[in-house]
């Protein structure tokens, strides 16, 4: 299906998914011939409903084969402070993190529904089969394509036993964006800090520069931002605002003691000019209301809005883009370990995809007794001997040449007439009928194969015809 058709049907343009993976049996050697694996190519019929659980052993074996001769770079969740260099501060932070009780949380990866619908649509339209393993890896490629489910259960796994009991843990989620934390107060502060623009409109005001005798101005030790003179009435709020804007994790009192005092006249004058042109915040619902400072606006949201938007749960679903930004030290180790485990083998994503794809009308089957594939049509083998000549010839050729493509089939069956339109149309019309009925499987890369044919099924078919 082309991108133009996708756009015409109103499907999202940002879904940069290329369903283009090559099954092992269809890979070509240097001479260009197809290599078929030993044993039956495709197991007959659709996968049994009772086999919903992923055959982890077989899938892991497949992953091991795919990794032969190469080791992909491990992808990890970004650190909370990616710009922070290794050193004493990092070591101290890690030591503090080890002392923090870990939430008894289980992590699962889920396909994002909108993107899942687009993938299913492509599979249905193309009538081709796609590997479940690669589809799962595809959804993990970009955080927009997946969600993360967090579920509290079991006992804390931290070395320290000073944390809450398992039944006392709670996941506090912001209903505005899905952000989550085990600390209610932090979740409330998140709403005030990250969603101020949704409730307040920023406005720039121009005033006369402050008058008075100022001997020094405070400077943020992290950002270099000028805070103001300690003897000015705005200094306390300015310290709070600078502490928040710096992203510092240290307590406010510690931050206050590290503020630098600049006594040079040019610094004092620069602060005067900056203060004369500053930003204030006005309630969007009441534009005529009194403007507030950023600190006052966040305090208003903390009191009036946050308690309604933060709800505690035992189970939450977090968008992938948000999950990668969570910095709760009680949750982050579990998220990191789950992400690394999913990169080695996408077990939870595959488990999530199976019922979702089956519910949307797709079917599963195995190739070579190992790799699970997804298709819109149930594979259904038929005996070649009871078919009309064009279909019989196609089935016999594909039985002897698994992995052949349309052009190869046309050259083999039509010979010199392979370039003529009429015989090509007739051949491919029969082939398309076989594909739509499941008698021939066309894989995502255009390679063709037959479902496994059972002798007893052939005898049943023969008796049905007589």
Residue pairs with C-beta under 8 A, 6 or more apart in sequence:
1 121
1 122
1 125
1 126
3 13
6 13
6 15
6 118
7 13
11 118
11 121
12 114
12 115
12 118
14 144
15 115
15 118
16 142
17 115
17 118
17 119
17 122
17 138
17 145
19 119
19 122
19 123
19 126
19 128
19 130
19 135
19 138
19 444
20 444
20 445
21 130
21 131
21 134
21 444
21 445
22 445
23 131
23 367
23 371
23 373
23 443
23 445
23 447
24 37
24 65
24 368
24 371
25 34
25 35
25 36
25 37
25 41
25 367
25 368
25 402
25 403
25 449
26 34
26 402
26 403
26 443
26 445
26 447
26 449
27 35
28 34
28 35
29 35
34 401
34 402
34 403
34 404
34 447
35 403
36 402
36 403
37 368
39 368
39 369
40 368
40 369
40 452
41 367
41 368
41 402
41 449
41 450
41 452
42 365
42 366
42 367
42 368
42 379
42 441
42 449
42 450
42 451
42 452
43 365
43 366
43 369
43 451
43 452
44 379
44 381
44 451
44 452
44 453
44 454
44 457
45 365
45 378
45 379
45 380
45 451
46 363
46 364
46 365
46 378
46 379
47 363
47 364
47 365
47 366
47 372
52 354
52 355
52 358
53 351
54 347
54 350
54 351
54 354
54 372
55 372
56 345
56 347
58 369
58 370
58 371
59 133
59 345
59 350
59 370
59 371
59 372
60 345
61 370
62 133
62 370
62 371
63 133
63 344
63 345
74 340
74 343
75 339
75 343
76 336
76 339
76 340
77 324
77 332
77 335
77 336
77 339
78 324
80 327
80 332
81 247
84 90
93 249
96 329
97 329
97 332
97 333
98 159
99 159
99 160
100 158
100 160
100 163
100 329
100 330
101 156
101 158
101 160
101 161
101 162
101 163
101 164
101 330
102 156
102 157
102 158
102 163
102 330
102 333
102 334
103 152
103 156
103 169
103 171
103 182
103 328
103 330
103 331
103 334
104 152
104 153
104 154
104 155
104 156
104 157
104 166
104 169
105 150
105 151
105 152
105 153
105 169
105 171
105 331
105 334
106 150
106 151
106 152
106 153
106 154
106 334
107 148
107 149
107 150
107 334
107 335
107 337
107 338
107 348
108 148
108 149
108 151
108 338
108 348
108 351
108 352
109 139
109 140
109 146
109 147
109 148
109 149
109 338
109 342
109 346
109 348
109 349
109 352
110 146
110 147
110 148
110 149
110 317
110 348
110 349
110 352
111 119
111 139
111 145
111 146
111 147
111 349
111 352
111 353
111 356
112 139
112 144
112 145
112 146
112 147
112 319
112 320
115 139
115 144
115 145
116 139
116 353
116 356
116 357
116 360
117 360
119 135
119 138
120 357
120 360
120 361
120 362
123 130
123 362
123 374
123 375
123 376
124 361
124 362
124 376
126 444
127 375
127 376
127 377
127 435
127 436
127 442
128 375
128 442
128 443
128 444
129 365
129 373
129 374
129 375
129 441
129 442
129 443
129 444
130 373
130 374
130 375
130 443
130 444
131 371
131 372
131 373
131 374
131 444
132 350
132 353
132 354
132 364
132 371
132 372
132 373
132 374
133 346
133 350
133 371
133 372
135 353
135 374
136 346
136 349
136 350
136 353
137 346
137 349
138 145
139 145
139 146
139 349
139 353
140 146
140 342
140 343
140 346
140 349
142 320
143 319
143 320
143 321
143 323
143 324
144 320
144 321
145 320
146 320
146 349
147 317
147 318
147 319
147 320
147 323
148 317
148 318
148 319
148 320
148 323
148 335
149 315
149 316
149 317
149 318
150 171
150 180
150 315
150 316
150 317
150 318
150 331
151 314
151 315
152 166
152 169
152 170
152 171
152 314
152 315
153 166
153 314
154 166
155 166
156 163
156 164
156 166
156 169
163 330
169 182
170 182
170 184
170 312
170 313
170 314
171 180
171 181
171 182
171 312
171 313
171 314
171 315
171 316
172 180
172 181
172 182
172 183
172 184
172 186
172 187
172 310
172 311
172 312
172 313
173 179
173 180
173 187
173 310
173 311
173 312
173 313
173 316
173 318
174 180
174 187
174 190
174 191
174 194
174 195
174 309
174 310
175 309
175 310
175 311
176 191
176 195
176 198
176 309
177 194
177 195
177 319
177 322
178 316
178 317
178 318
178 319
178 322
179 187
179 190
179 194
179 318
179 322
179 325
179 326
180 187
180 316
180 318
180 322
180 326
180 328
180 331
181 187
181 190
181 326
181 328
181 331
182 328
182 330
182 331
183 328
183 330
184 310
184 312
186 328
187 306
187 310
188 302
188 306
188 307
188 310
189 302
189 306
191 301
191 302
191 305
191 306
191 309
191 310
192 298
192 299
192 301
192 302
192 305
192 306
193 244
193 298
195 301
195 305
195 309
196 281
196 294
196 297
196 298
196 301
198 284
199 283
199 284
199 285
199 297
199 300
199 301
199 305
200 281
200 282
200 283
200 284
200 292
200 297
200 301
201 281
201 282
201 283
201 284
201 287
202 279
202 280
202 281
203 279
203 280
203 281
203 282
203 291
204 277
204 278
204 279
204 280
205 277
205 278
205 279
205 280
205 291
206 276
206 277
207 275
207 276
207 277
208 276
209 272
209 273
209 275
209 276
210 232
210 272
210 275
210 276
212 231
212 232
214 229
214 231
214 232
214 268
214 271
215 229
215 263
216 229
216 230
216 261
216 262
216 263
216 268
217 226
217 227
217 228
217 229
217 261
217 262
217 267
217 268
217 271
218 226
218 227
218 228
218 229
218 230
218 235
218 238
218 239
218 242
218 259
218 260
218 261
218 262
219 225
219 226
219 227
219 259
219 260
219 261
219 262
219 267
220 226
220 227
220 242
220 245
220 246
220 259
220 260
221 255
221 258
221 259
221 260
222 246
222 247
222 248
223 242
223 245
223 246
225 242
225 245
225 246
226 262
226 267
226 270
226 271
226 274
227 235
227 238
227 239
227 242
227 259
228 234
228 235
228 238
228 271
228 275
229 235
229 268
229 271
230 261
234 275
234 293
237 293
237 295
237 296
239 252
239 255
239 256
239 259
240 252
240 295
241 293
241 294
241 295
243 252
243 255
243 256
244 298
246 255
248 255
250 258
262 268
279 294
280 291
280 292
280 293
281 291
281 292
281 293
281 294
281 296
281 297
282 289
282 291
282 292
283 289
292 300
318 326
323 335
326 332
326 335
338 348
341 347
342 348
342 349
354 364
357 364
357 374
358 364
361 376
362 374
362 375
362 376
363 374
363 375
363 376
363 377
363 378
363 379
364 372
364 373
364 374
365 372
365 373
365 375
365 378
365 379
365 451
366 372
366 373
367 373
367 449
373 443
375 441
377 435
377 436
377 437
377 438
378 438
379 438
379 441
379 451
380 437
380 438
380 439
380 451
381 439
381 450
381 451
381 452
381 453
381 454
381 457
382 395
382 439
382 453
382 461
383 453
383 457
383 458
383 461
383 462
384 391
384 392
384 395
384 396
384 399
385 392
386 461
386 462
386 465
387 395
390 426
390 427
390 430
391 430
391 433
391 434
393 413
394 409
394 413
394 427
394 430
394 431
394 434
394 440
395 434
395 439
395 440
395 450
397 404
397 409
397 412
397 413
398 404
398 409
398 440
398 448
398 449
398 450
399 450
401 408
401 412
402 448
402 449
402 450
403 447
403 448
403 449
404 412
404 447
404 448
405 446
405 447
405 448
406 428
406 431
406 446
406 448
407 418
409 427
409 431
409 448
410 418
410 424
410 427
410 428
411 418
413 427
414 420
414 423
414 424
414 427
417 423
418 424
431 440
431 448
434 440
435 441
435 442
438 451
439 450
439 451
440 448
440 449
440 450
441 448
441 449
441 450
441 451
442 448
443 449
